[in-house]
């Protein structure tokens, strides 16, 4: 979840924009494509992958890089954050808070560092402790397969 600082929100100049490095966007794209094929074409997963989508459509809310939504239950059991090494701690803190607050039905959250190629997983009930893993228990698959 990247929130670029903006000094003047009333005007947009040519030098202002969203901070979205190519490597960051590439990882989001690969995850969305890979999971999207499983959802839309193969129908082998029940959760729809959506990039950069609000968790709560009724009000301003956090926007994970990728969320996997159960449309029938109107819940988001899995979220994925993509970051670089400098943003890891902040993104991890956001994922843990979103899961522990239990407002959106999130049961699993992942943070992927595209510079070190490392994954961290946090699950509801883990008590603030992460696991170095890209395997989703909710989906029953390894998310890293989409990045190779």
Secondary structure, DSSP 8 states (H G I E B T S, - for coil): ------S-TT---TT------HHHHHHHHHHHHHHHIIIIIS---SSEEEEEEES-TTS---EEEEEEEETTTTEEEEEEEEE-GGGHHHHHHHHHHHHHHTSS---EEEEEETTTTEEEEEETTSTT--BS--EETTTTEEGGGGG-
